[in-house]
Amino acid sequence: MKNKKNYILIFYLIFCSYPDLVFSKEEKKNRTSQLIVEADESIEWFEKDKYYLAKGNVVLKKDGLTLKANFVKATYLDENGKNVLLKITAKKNVFLSKGKVKASGEFMTYDLKSKIAVITGSFQTFSSPSGYIESKKMIMFNDSNNKAEASGEVKIILPNKTKIFGNNVKANFTGKDKSLTNATVKGNVIIVNTKKGQKSKADLGIYNSSNSIIKLSGNVIIINKQSTFKGSSGITNLKTGISKLIGNPKKGQRVKGVFSPTNK
């Protein structure tokens, strides 16, 4: 416990007692809180190679943001005699949170200039008040334009428990509370509403949170309990549970439905 306190103090002195080491003049003006890092094993400063290393249950806190990982590396650039942080890399049991937004994964990089965080590995998650996203390849979030992208067996869970699956997802969020505004899902799209007994399949799905509507296109199949409907495109209203199929007469694509009787 004594060693851990020493590691906290060393990092505190480097980043807080001498703020000109880390922040440029403009960044120093905008700085509203201090950067604090804790680690069980060690915190090292590689002055020649311009980076810091923290190992063992690392906890980093800055401006309401908390980063936890077993390994954290922070690289910086020497600009006019000032050391400015450029990139943070975290490995093993990575957990990132700010307010109600949370993310986790095996490996994470965060570019402080572009404000882009990329989480990769065999399993990663991203959650906000408006939904939950997980993937088995990559999740990227751009904090400067509030855009996110996920790939690799992606799953989205909306607040109403509707689940959306796909190979690739691109989503837009609001700036303040990071609420999901819309999302585009491509490749093997599956939408499941267990409560209503509905499932939809398509090549492409576009979700709009303002009206809770998902537009489907490409080999659309809608399954409502034991009945199946097929068409070239369709619309599903997540609020009302009403789905509509649309054909394409120009290409000779008709709408087809197979209704199965339900036993009383």
Residue pairs with C-beta under 8 A, 6 or more apart in sequence:
4 38
4 39
4 40
7 38
7 39
7 40
7 41
7 42
7 43
7 54
8 36
8 37
8 38
8 39
10 43
11 36
11 37
11 39
11 43
11 52
11 54
12 34
12 36
14 21
14 22
14 45
14 52
15 21
15 22
15 34
15 35
15 36
15 37
16 34
16 35
16 36
19 28
19 31
20 28
20 82
21 82
21 83
22 35
22 76
22 83
22 84
22 85
23 31
23 82
23 84
24 79
24 80
24 82
24 84
25 82
27 84
32 63
33 62
33 63
33 64
34 62
35 60
35 61
35 62
36 60
36 61
36 62
37 43
37 54
37 58
37 59
37 60
37 61
37 72
38 57
38 58
38 59
39 54
39 55
39 56
39 57
39 58
39 59
39 72
40 55
40 56
40 57
41 55
41 56
42 53
42 54
42 55
42 56
43 52
43 53
43 54
43 55
44 52
44 53
44 54
45 52
46 52
46 53
50 75
50 76
50 77
50 78
50 83
51 73
51 74
51 75
51 76
52 73
52 74
52 76
53 71
53 72
53 73
54 60
54 71
54 72
54 73
54 74
55 70
55 71
55 72
56 70
57 68
57 70
58 67
58 68
58 69
58 70
58 71
58 72
58 90
59 66
59 67
59 68
60 66
60 67
60 68
60 72
60 88
61 67
64 98
64 99
65 96
65 97
65 98
66 95
66 96
66 97
66 98
67 88
67 90
67 94
67 95
67 96
68 93
68 94
68 95
68 96
69 90
69 91
69 92
69 93
69 94
69 95
69 108
70 91
70 92
70 93
71 90
71 91
71 92
72 88
72 89
72 90
72 91
73 88
73 89
73 90
74 85
74 87
74 88
74 89
75 85
75 86
75 87
75 89
76 83
76 84
76 85
76 86
77 83
77 84
77 86
85 112
86 111
86 112
86 113
87 109
87 110
87 111
87 112
88 108
88 109
88 110
88 112
89 107
89 108
89 109
89 110
90 96
90 107
90 108
90 109
90 110
91 106
91 107
91 108
92 106
93 106
94 103
94 104
94 105
94 106
94 107
94 108
94 119
95 102
95 103
95 104
96 102
96 103
96 104
96 108
96 117
96 119
97 103
99 177
99 178
100 128
100 129
100 177
100 178
101 126
101 127
101 128
101 178
102 125
102 126
102 127
103 117
103 119
103 124
103 125
103 126
103 127
103 139
103 141
104 119
104 124
104 125
105 119
105 120
105 121
105 123
105 124
105 125
105 139
106 119
106 120
106 121
106 122
106 123
106 124
107 119
107 120
107 121
108 117
108 118
108 119
108 120
109 117
109 118
110 116
110 117
110 118
111 117
114 142
114 144
115 142
115 143
115 144
116 140
116 141
116 142
116 143
116 144
117 140
117 141
117 143
118 138
118 139
118 140
119 126
119 138
119 139
119 140
120 137
120 138
120 139
122 136
123 134
123 135
123 136
124 134
124 135
124 138
124 139
125 132
125 133
125 134
125 139
126 132
126 133
126 134
126 139
126 141
126 148
126 150
127 133
128 173
128 177
128 178
128 179
128 180
129 159
129 177
129 178
129 179
130 158
130 159
130 173
130 178
130 179
130 180
130 209
131 156
131 157
131 158
131 159
131 180
132 156
132 157
133 139
133 148
133 150
133 154
133 155
133 156
133 169
133 171
134 150
134 154
134 155
135 150
135 151
135 152
135 153
135 154
135 155
135 169
136 152
136 153
137 150
137 151
137 152
137 153
138 149
138 150
138 151
138 152
139 148
139 149
139 150
140 148
140 149
140 150
141 147
141 148
142 148
146 172
146 173
146 174
146 175
146 178
147 170
147 171
147 172
147 173
148 169
148 170
148 171
148 172
148 173
149 168
149 169
149 170
149 171
150 168
150 169
150 171
151 167
151 168
151 169
152 167
153 165
153 167
154 165
154 166
154 167
154 168
154 169
154 185
155 163
155 164
155 165
156 163
156 164
156 165
156 169
156 183
156 185
157 163
157 164
158 164
158 238
160 212
160 238
161 193
161 194
161 195
162 191
162 192
162 193
162 238
163 190
163 191
163 192
163 193
163 194
164 183
164 185
164 189
164 190
164 191
164 192
164 205
164 207
164 214
165 185
165 188
165 189
165 190
165 191
165 192
166 185
166 186
166 187
166 188
166 189
166 190
166 205
167 186
167 187
167 188
168 185
168 186
168 187
169 183
169 184
169 185
169 186
170 183
170 184
171 180
171 182
171 183
171 184
172 180
172 181
172 182
172 183
173 179
173 180
173 181
174 181
179 209
180 209
181 208
181 209
181 210
182 206
182 207
182 208
182 209
183 206
183 207
184 204
184 205
184 206
184 207
185 204
185 205
185 206
185 207
186 203
186 204
187 203
189 200
189 201
189 202
189 203
189 204
189 205
189 216
190 199
190 200
190 201
191 198
191 199
191 200
191 201
191 205
191 214
191 216
191 236
192 198
192 199
193 199
193 238
193 241
196 241
197 224
197 225
198 222
198 223
198 224
198 225
198 236
198 241
198 243
199 222
199 223
200 214
200 216
200 220
200 221
200 222
200 223
200 234
200 236
200 243
201 219
201 220
201 221
201 222
201 223
202 216
202 217
202 218
202 219
202 220
202 221
202 234
203 217
203 218
203 219
204 216
204 217
204 218
205 214
205 215
205 216
206 214
206 215
207 213
207 214
208 214
208 215
211 237
212 237
212 238
212 239
213 235
213 236
213 237
213 238
214 235
214 236
214 238
215 233
215 234
215 235
216 233
216 234
216 235
216 236
217 232
217 233
217 234
218 232
218 233
220 230
220 231
220 232
220 233
220 234
220 245
221 228
221 229
221 230
222 228
222 229
222 230
222 234
222 236
222 243
222 245
223 229
224 243
225 262
226 260
226 262
227 257
227 258
227 259
227 260
228 257
228 258
228 260
229 243
229 245
229 255
229 256
229 257
229 258
230 245
230 255
230 256
230 257
231 245
231 246
231 247
231 253
231 254
231 255
231 256
232 246
232 247
232 248
232 251
232 253
233 245
233 246
233 248
234 243
234 244
234 245
234 246
235 243
235 244
235 246
236 242
236 243
236 244
237 243
245 255
245 257
246 255
247 253
247 254
247 255
